[in-house]
């Protein structure tokens, strides 16, 4: 809450030093003024945040705002915490950062790691997030912009799904593409020859830092 002196446009009251006070007393008073100012600034920031409804982003992409946005952020924080504690191999997620998946052993993507950007709206979980590859991925169901053709994040989406469902589904897609609905026709045509496909994956793979 702002002080009355701030509300009417006056300078904040300064600490009064006793007559004859030394340098250390003046320094303590100066520090006290700074702490008071910092406290007021923090309070103003908290008040502004509560009025706008903005909350810290828990996922990449535009953050939802308002009461619905706060609910989404709380759900995402809970989902990400459960995912971090779950220990699913080849899948990682941290609040405020891109999610990553790793290619499973025995497939053409073994040894690779891909970042995924997820953007959520205030309608989550009733509508899926927008998902794309942040790391270039040569795959039959991934286009040059990183868009993904996968039913569980499109027409087969369910509000019962969560971030873990999305990441595991995309990880599974790496080894089991749908060649009947390709976004990358070259990758779809090459898939039958896994040796050549692996060479192309390695050639085009550009890990992000």
ChimeraX commands (.cxc) that place a marker at each C-alpha (Angstrom):
marker #1 position 0.00,0.00,0.00 radius 0.5
marker #1 position 1.34,3.46,-0.90 radius 0.5
marker #1 position 2.04,5.88,1.92 radius 0.5
marker #1 position 0.03,9.09,2.25 radius 0.5
marker #1 position 3.09,11.17,1.35 radius 0.5
marker #1 position 3.36,9.29,-1.94 radius 0.5
marker #1 position -0.33,9.68,-2.69 radius 0.5
marker #1 position -0.26,13.49,-2.34 radius 0.5
marker #1 position 3.03,13.85,-4.25 radius 0.5
marker #1 position 5.37,14.66,-1.35 radius 0.5
marker #1 position 8.82,13.22,-0.84 radius 0.5
marker #1 position 9.04,10.26,1.50 radius 0.5
marker #1 position 9.87,11.36,5.08 radius 0.5
marker #1 position 13.55,11.09,5.84 radius 0.5
marker #1 position 14.97,9.62,9.03 radius 0.5
marker #1 position 16.01,12.34,11.47 radius 0.5
marker #1 position 19.46,11.97,12.98 radius 0.5
marker #1 position 20.09,12.96,16.57 radius 0.5
marker #1 position 22.27,15.99,17.02 radius 0.5
marker #1 position 25.93,15.05,16.80 radius 0.5
marker #1 position 25.29,11.67,15.21 radius 0.5
marker #1 position 28.35,10.12,13.52 radius 0.5
marker #1 position 28.94,8.81,10.06 radius 0.5
marker #1 position 27.75,5.29,10.97 radius 0.5
marker #1 position 24.38,6.63,12.13 radius 0.5
marker #1 position 23.91,8.52,8.91 radius 0.5
marker #1 position 24.78,5.41,6.91 radius 0.5
marker #1 position 22.26,3.36,8.90 radius 0.5
marker #1 position 19.57,5.95,8.24 radius 0.5
marker #1 position 20.39,5.97,4.55 radius 0.5
marker #1 position 20.11,2.20,4.46 radius 0.5
marker #1 position 16.76,2.41,6.27 radius 0.5
marker #1 position 15.45,4.84,3.63 radius 0.5
marker #1 position 16.57,2.49,0.85 radius 0.5
marker #1 position 14.85,-0.49,2.49 radius 0.5
marker #1 position 11.64,1.52,2.90 radius 0.5
marker #1 position 11.75,2.52,-0.77 radius 0.5
marker #1 position 12.40,-1.07,-1.90 radius 0.5
marker #1 position 9.51,-2.32,0.23 radius 0.5
marker #1 position 7.14,0.24,-1.28 radius 0.5
marker #1 position 8.29,-0.66,-4.82 radius 0.5
marker #1 position 7.71,-4.34,-4.17 radius 0.5
marker #1 position 4.26,-3.64,-2.77 radius 0.5
marker #1 position 3.33,-1.54,-5.78 radius 0.5
marker #1 position 4.48,-4.34,-8.09 radius 0.5
marker #1 position 2.41,-6.92,-6.22 radius 0.5
marker #1 position -0.65,-4.69,-6.29 radius 0.5
marker #1 position -0.27,-4.11,-10.02 radius 0.5
marker #1 position 0.11,-7.86,-10.67 radius 0.5
marker #1 position -3.06,-8.66,-8.72 radius 0.5
marker #1 position -4.98,-6.03,-10.69 radius 0.5
marker #1 position -3.85,-7.20,-14.13 radius 0.5
marker #1 position -4.08,-10.89,-13.33 radius 0.5
marker #1 position -0.66,-11.58,-14.88 radius 0.5
marker #1 position 1.34,-14.39,-13.35 radius 0.5
marker #1 position 4.83,-15.73,-14.04 radius 0.5
marker #1 position 4.93,-17.86,-17.17 radius 0.5
marker #1 position 5.17,-21.61,-16.53 radius 0.5
marker #1 position 5.43,-22.48,-20.18 radius 0.5
marker #1 position 6.95,-21.06,-23.27 radius 0.5
marker #1 position 4.86,-18.87,-25.55 radius 0.5
marker #1 position 2.31,-16.15,-24.66 radius 0.5
marker #1 position 1.19,-16.47,-21.07 radius 0.5
marker #1 position -2.52,-16.56,-20.22 radius 0.5
marker #1 position -3.76,-13.68,-18.07 radius 0.5
marker #1 position -6.66,-13.02,-15.72 radius 0.5
marker #1 position -8.32,-15.46,-13.34 radius 0.5
marker #1 position -8.42,-18.20,-15.96 radius 0.5
marker #1 position -4.75,-17.65,-16.70 radius 0.5
marker #1 position -3.84,-18.01,-13.03 radius 0.5
marker #1 position -5.71,-21.30,-12.92 radius 0.5
marker #1 position -3.84,-22.52,-16.00 radius 0.5
marker #1 position -0.50,-21.50,-14.50 radius 0.5
marker #1 position -1.22,-23.36,-11.28 radius 0.5
marker #1 position -2.19,-26.49,-13.23 radius 0.5
marker #1 position 0.94,-26.29,-15.40 radius 0.5
marker #1 position 3.20,-25.85,-12.39 radius 0.5
marker #1 position 1.63,-28.94,-10.84 radius 0.5
marker #1 position 1.97,-30.90,-14.09 radius 0.5
marker #1 position 5.61,-29.93,-14.55 radius 0.5
marker #1 position 6.47,-30.79,-10.97 radius 0.5
marker #1 position 4.87,-34.23,-11.40 radius 0.5
marker #1 position 6.74,-34.70,-14.67 radius 0.5
marker #1 position 10.09,-33.78,-13.12 radius 0.5
marker #1 position 9.48,-36.19,-10.26 radius 0.5
marker #1 position 8.17,-38.96,-12.53 radius 0.5
marker #1 position 11.48,-39.84,-14.10 radius 0.5
marker #1 position 10.20,-40.79,-17.58 radius 0.5
marker #1 position 13.33,-41.66,-19.64 radius 0.5
marker #1 position 14.18,-39.23,-22.40 radius 0.5
marker #1 position 11.67,-36.58,-21.30 radius 0.5
marker #1 position 12.40,-33.41,-19.34 radius 0.5
marker #1 position 10.56,-30.23,-18.49 radius 0.5
marker #1 position 11.28,-27.23,-16.30 radius 0.5
marker #1 position 9.02,-24.24,-15.54 radius 0.5
marker #1 position 9.65,-21.30,-17.84 radius 0.5
marker #1 position 11.72,-23.34,-20.30 radius 0.5
marker #1 position 11.22,-25.42,-23.41 radius 0.5
marker #1 position 10.51,-29.11,-22.96 radius 0.5
marker #1 position 12.88,-31.71,-24.38 radius 0.5
marker #1 position 12.55,-35.26,-25.66 radius 0.5
marker #1 position 15.31,-37.69,-26.57 radius 0.5
marker #1 position 15.22,-40.35,-29.24 radius 0.5
marker #1 position 14.85,-43.83,-27.77 radius 0.5
marker #1 position 17.51,-46.49,-28.28 radius 0.5
marker #1 position 17.10,-48.68,-31.32 radius 0.5
marker #1 position 15.47,-46.06,-33.59 radius 0.5
marker #1 position 16.87,-43.65,-36.15 radius 0.5
marker #1 position 16.77,-40.82,-33.58 radius 0.5
marker #1 position 18.82,-42.58,-30.91 radius 0.5
marker #1 position 21.34,-40.17,-29.40 radius 0.5
marker #1 position 19.43,-37.05,-30.42 radius 0.5
marker #1 position 17.58,-34.55,-28.24 radius 0.5
marker #1 position 14.89,-32.13,-29.38 radius 0.5
marker #1 position 13.42,-29.05,-27.80 radius 0.5
marker #1 position 9.67,-28.54,-27.99 radius 0.5
marker #1 position 7.92,-25.21,-27.60 radius 0.5
marker #1 position 4.46,-25.37,-26.01 radius 0.5
marker #1 position 2.14,-22.35,-25.95 radius 0.5
marker #1 position -0.92,-22.53,-23.72 radius 0.5
marker #1 position -4.08,-20.42,-23.71 radius 0.5
marker #1 position -6.55,-19.72,-20.91 radius 0.5
marker #1 position -8.73,-22.50,-22.36 radius 0.5
marker #1 position -6.26,-25.23,-21.42 radius 0.5
marker #1 position -6.88,-28.12,-20.68 radius 0.5
marker #1 position -10.11,-28.00,-22.69 radius 0.5
marker #1 position -8.15,-26.98,-25.76 radius 0.5
marker #1 position -4.65,-28.26,-26.54 radius 0.5
marker #1 position -1.56,-26.07,-26.53 radius 0.5
marker #1 position 0.20,-25.14,-29.73 radius 0.5
marker #1 position 3.22,-27.43,-30.00 radius 0.5
marker #1 position 6.18,-27.26,-32.35 radius 0.5
marker #1 position 9.75,-28.47,-32.56 radius 0.5
marker #1 position 12.30,-25.86,-31.55 radius 0.5
marker #1 position 15.10,-28.09,-32.82 radius 0.5
marker #1 position 15.01,-28.93,-36.55 radius 0.5
marker #1 position 13.66,-32.46,-36.95 radius 0.5
marker #1 position 13.70,-34.54,-40.13 radius 0.5
marker #1 position 10.53,-36.59,-39.69 radius 0.5
marker #1 position 7.54,-37.58,-41.85 radius 0.5
marker #1 position 5.09,-35.75,-39.56 radius 0.5
marker #1 position 7.12,-32.59,-38.90 radius 0.5
marker #1 position 7.40,-29.74,-41.37 radius 0.5
marker #1 position 10.24,-27.26,-41.90 radius 0.5
marker #1 position 8.73,-24.81,-39.38 radius 0.5
marker #1 position 8.53,-27.43,-36.65 radius 0.5
marker #1 position 4.76,-27.95,-36.83 radius 0.5
marker #1 position 3.63,-31.46,-35.90 radius 0.5
marker #1 position 0.88,-33.62,-37.36 radius 0.5
marker #1 position -0.30,-35.64,-34.35 radius 0.5
marker #1 position -3.93,-36.37,-33.49 radius 0.5
marker #1 position -3.59,-36.13,-29.69 radius 0.5
marker #1 position -2.66,-32.44,-29.94 radius 0.5
marker #1 position -5.31,-31.77,-32.57 radius 0.5
marker #1 position -8.72,-33.39,-33.15 radius 0.5
marker #1 position -8.16,-36.26,-30.69 radius 0.5
marker #1 position -7.25,-33.98,-27.80 radius 0.5
marker #1 position -8.85,-34.69,-24.40 radius 0.5
marker #1 position -8.94,-32.53,-21.27 radius 0.5
marker #1 position -7.59,-35.59,-19.43 radius 0.5
marker #1 position -4.26,-35.15,-21.26 radius 0.5
marker #1 position -1.40,-33.14,-19.84 radius 0.5
marker #1 position 2.16,-32.05,-20.64 radius 0.5
marker #1 position 3.47,-35.53,-19.91 radius 0.5
marker #1 position 0.99,-37.05,-22.38 radius 0.5
marker #1 position 2.12,-34.62,-25.07 radius 0.5
marker #1 position 5.83,-35.21,-24.60 radius 0.5
marker #1 position 5.55,-38.99,-24.44 radius 0.5
marker #1 position 3.28,-39.04,-27.51 radius 0.5
marker #1 position 5.74,-37.00,-29.55 radius 0.5
marker #1 position 8.64,-39.12,-28.32 radius 0.5
marker #1 position 6.74,-42.21,-29.45 radius 0.5
marker #1 position 6.00,-40.54,-32.80 radius 0.5
marker #1 position 9.74,-40.36,-33.52 radius 0.5
marker #1 position 9.88,-44.13,-33.89 radius 0.5
marker #1 position 6.34,-44.69,-35.17 radius 0.5
marker #1 position 5.42,-42.02,-37.75 radius 0.5
marker #1 position 2.15,-41.87,-39.63 radius 0.5
marker #1 position 3.36,-42.07,-43.21 radius 0.5
marker #1 position -0.22,-41.89,-44.50 radius 0.5
marker #1 position -0.43,-38.25,-43.43 radius 0.5
marker #1 position 3.03,-36.78,-43.99 radius 0.5
marker #1 position 4.08,-33.16,-43.63 radius 0.5
marker #1 position 7.53,-34.01,-44.98 radius 0.5
marker #1 position 7.07,-36.21,-48.07 radius 0.5
marker #1 position 10.82,-36.74,-48.49 radius 0.5
marker #1 position 11.10,-38.16,-44.98 radius 0.5
marker #1 position 8.02,-40.33,-45.52 radius 0.5
marker #1 position 9.44,-41.77,-48.74 radius 0.5
marker #1 position 12.83,-42.46,-47.14 radius 0.5
marker #1 position 11.44,-44.04,-43.97 radius 0.5
marker #1 position 11.41,-47.58,-45.42 radius 0.5
marker #1 position 15.20,-47.43,-45.78 radius 0.5
marker #1 position 16.22,-46.90,-42.16 radius 0.5
marker #1 position 19.95,-46.81,-42.91 radius 0.5
marker #1 position 19.56,-43.92,-45.34 radius 0.5
marker #1 position 16.96,-42.30,-43.13 radius 0.5
marker #1 position 19.38,-42.31,-40.19 radius 0.5
marker #1 position 22.04,-40.67,-42.34 radius 0.5
marker #1 position 19.61,-37.89,-43.25 radius 0.5
marker #1 position 18.63,-37.41,-39.61 radius 0.5
marker #1 position 22.28,-37.04,-38.65 radius 0.5
marker #1 position 22.98,-34.71,-41.56 radius 0.5
marker #1 position 20.15,-32.32,-40.72 radius 0.5
marker #1 position 20.28,-32.58,-36.94 radius 0.5
marker #1 position 21.26,-29.28,-35.31 radius 0.5
marker #1 position 21.15,-29.54,-31.52 radius 0.5
marker #1 position 20.12,-26.36,-29.77 radius 0.5
marker #1 position 22.09,-25.03,-26.83 radius 0.5
marker link #1:1,2 radius 0.2
marker link #1:2,3 radius 0.2
marker link #1:3,4 radius 0.2
marker link #1:4,5 radius 0.2
marker link #1:5,6 radius 0.2
marker link #1:6,7 radius 0.2
marker link #1:7,8 radius 0.2
marker link #1:8,9 radius 0.2
marker link #1:9,10 radius 0.2
marker link #1:10,11 radius 0.2
marker link #1:11,12 radius 0.2
marker link #1:12,13 radius 0.2
marker link #1:13,14 radius 0.2
marker link #1:14,15 radius 0.2
marker link #1:15,16 radius 0.2
marker link #1:16,17 radius 0.2
marker link #1:17,18 radius 0.2
marker link #1:18,19 radius 0.2
marker link #1:19,20 radius 0.2
marker link #1:20,21 radius 0.2
marker link #1:21,22 radius 0.2
marker link #1:22,23 radius 0.2
marker link #1:23,24 radius 0.2
marker link #1:24,25 radius 0.2
marker link #1:25,26 radius 0.2
marker link #1:26,27 radius 0.2
marker link #1:27,28 radius 0.2
marker link #1:28,29 radius 0.2
marker link #1:29,30 radius 0.2
marker link #1:30,31 radius 0.2
marker link #1:31,32 radius 0.2
marker link #1:32,33 radius 0.2
marker link #1:33,34 radius 0.2
marker link #1:34,35 radius 0.2
marker link #1:35,36 radius 0.2
marker link #1:36,37 radius 0.2
marker link #1:37,38 radius 0.2
marker link #1:38,39 radius 0.2
marker link #1:39,40 radius 0.2
marker link #1:40,41 radius 0.2
marker link #1:41,42 radius 0.2
marker link #1:42,43 radius 0.2
marker link #1:43,44 radius 0.2
marker link #1:44,45 radius 0.2
marker link #1:45,46 radius 0.2
marker link #1:46,47 radius 0.2
marker link #1:47,48 radius 0.2
marker link #1:48,49 radius 0.2
marker link #1:49,50 radius 0.2
marker link #1:50,51 radius 0.2
marker link #1:51,52 radius 0.2
marker link #1:52,53 radius 0.2
marker link #1:53,54 radius 0.2
marker link #1:54,55 radius 0.2
marker link #1:55,56 radius 0.2
marker link #1:56,57 radius 0.2
marker link #1:57,58 radius 0.2
marker link #1:58,59 radius 0.2
marker link #1:59,60 radius 0.2
marker link #1:60,61 radius 0.2
marker link #1:61,62 radius 0.2
marker link #1:62,63 radius 0.2
marker link #1:63,64 radius 0.2
marker link #1:64,65 radius 0.2
marker link #1:65,66 radius 0.2
marker link #1:66,67 radius 0.2
marker link #1:67,68 radius 0.2
marker link #1:68,69 radius 0.2
marker link #1:69,70 radius 0.2
marker link #1:70,71 radius 0.2
marker link #1:71,72 radius 0.2
marker link #1:72,73 radius 0.2
marker link #1:73,74 radius 0.2
marker link #1:74,75 radius 0.2
marker link #1:75,76 radius 0.2
marker link #1:76,77 radius 0.2
marker link #1:77,78 radius 0.2
marker link #1:78,79 radius 0.2
marker link #1:79,80 radius 0.2
marker link #1:80,81 radius 0.2
marker link #1:81,82 radius 0.2
marker link #1:82,83 radius 0.2
marker link #1:83,84 radius 0.2
marker link #1:84,85 radius 0.2
marker link #1:85,86 radius 0.2
marker link #1:86,87 radius 0.2
marker link #1:87,88 radius 0.2
marker link #1:88,89 radius 0.2
marker link #1:89,90 radius 0.2
marker link #1:90,91 radius 0.2
marker link #1:91,92 radius 0.2
marker link #1:92,93 radius 0.2
marker link #1:93,94 radius 0.2
marker link #1:94,95 radius 0.2
marker link #1:95,96 radius 0.2
marker link #1:96,97 radius 0.2
marker link #1:97,98 radius 0.2
marker link #1:98,99 radius 0.2
marker link #1:99,100 radius 0.2
marker link #1:100,101 radius 0.2
marker link #1:101,102 radius 0.2
marker link #1:102,103 radius 0.2
marker link #1:103,104 radius 0.2
marker link #1:104,105 radius 0.2
marker link #1:105,106 radius 0.2
marker link #1:106,107 radius 0.2
marker link #1:107,108 radius 0.2
marker link #1:108,109 radius 0.2
marker link #1:109,110 radius 0.2
marker link #1:110,111 radius 0.2
marker link #1:111,112 radius 0.2
marker link #1:112,113 radius 0.2
marker link #1:113,114 radius 0.2
marker link #1:114,115 radius 0.2
marker link #1:115,116 radius 0.2
marker link #1:116,117 radius 0.2
marker link #1:117,118 radius 0.2
marker link #1:118,119 radius 0.2
marker link #1:119,120 radius 0.2
marker link #1:120,121 radius 0.2
marker link #1:121,122 radius 0.2
marker link #1:122,123 radius 0.2
marker link #1:123,124 radius 0.2
marker link #1:124,125 radius 0.2
marker link #1:125,126 radius 0.2
marker link #1:126,127 radius 0.2
marker link #1:127,128 radius 0.2
marker link #1:128,129 radius 0.2
marker link #1:129,130 radius 0.2
marker link #1:130,131 radius 0.2
marker link #1:131,132 radius 0.2
marker link #1:132,133 radius 0.2
marker link #1:133,134 radius 0.2
marker link #1:134,135 radius 0.2
marker link #1:135,136 radius 0.2
marker link #1:136,137 radius 0.2
marker link #1:137,138 radius 0.2
marker link #1:138,139 radius 0.2
marker link #1:139,140 radius 0.2
marker link #1:140,141 radius 0.2
marker link #1:141,142 radius 0.2
marker link #1:142,143 radius 0.2
marker link #1:143,144 radius 0.2
marker link #1:144,145 radius 0.2
marker link #1:145,146 radius 0.2
marker link #1:146,147 radius 0.2
marker link #1:147,148 radius 0.2
marker link #1:148,149 radius 0.2
marker link #1:149,150 radius 0.2
marker link #1:150,151 radius 0.2
marker link #1:151,152 radius 0.2
marker link #1:152,153 radius 0.2
marker link #1:153,154 radius 0.2
marker link #1:154,155 radius 0.2
marker link #1:155,156 radius 0.2
marker link #1:156,157 radius 0.2
marker link #1:157,158 radius 0.2
marker link #1:158,159 radius 0.2
marker link #1:159,160 radius 0.2
marker link #1:160,161 radius 0.2
marker link #1:161,162 radius 0.2
marker link #1:162,163 radius 0.2
marker link #1:163,164 radius 0.2
marker link #1:164,165 radius 0.2
marker link #1:165,166 radius 0.2
marker link #1:166,167 radius 0.2
marker link #1:167,168 radius 0.2
marker link #1:168,169 radius 0.2
marker link #1:169,170 radius 0.2
marker link #1:170,171 radius 0.2
marker link #1:171,172 radius 0.2
marker link #1:172,173 radius 0.2
marker link #1:173,174 radius 0.2
marker link #1:174,175 radius 0.2
marker link #1:175,176 radius 0.2
marker link #1:176,177 radius 0.2
marker link #1:177,178 radius 0.2
marker link #1:178,179 radius 0.2
marker link #1:179,180 radius 0.2
marker link #1:180,181 radius 0.2
marker link #1:181,182 radius 0.2
marker link #1:182,183 radius 0.2
marker link #1:183,184 radius 0.2
marker link #1:184,185 radius 0.2
marker link #1:185,186 radius 0.2
marker link #1:186,187 radius 0.2
marker link #1:187,188 radius 0.2
marker link #1:188,189 radius 0.2
marker link #1:189,190 radius 0.2
marker link #1:190,191 radius 0.2
marker link #1:191,192 radius 0.2
marker link #1:192,193 radius 0.2
marker link #1:193,194 radius 0.2
marker link #1:194,195 radius 0.2
marker link #1:195,196 radius 0.2
marker link #1:196,197 radius 0.2
marker link #1:197,198 radius 0.2
marker link #1:198,199 radius 0.2
marker link #1:199,200 radius 0.2
marker link #1:200,201 radius 0.2
marker link #1:201,202 radius 0.2
marker link #1:202,203 radius 0.2
marker link #1:203,204 radius 0.2
marker link #1:204,205 radius 0.2
marker link #1:205,206 radius 0.2
marker link #1:206,207 radius 0.2
marker link #1:207,208 radius 0.2
marker link #1:208,209 radius 0.2
view
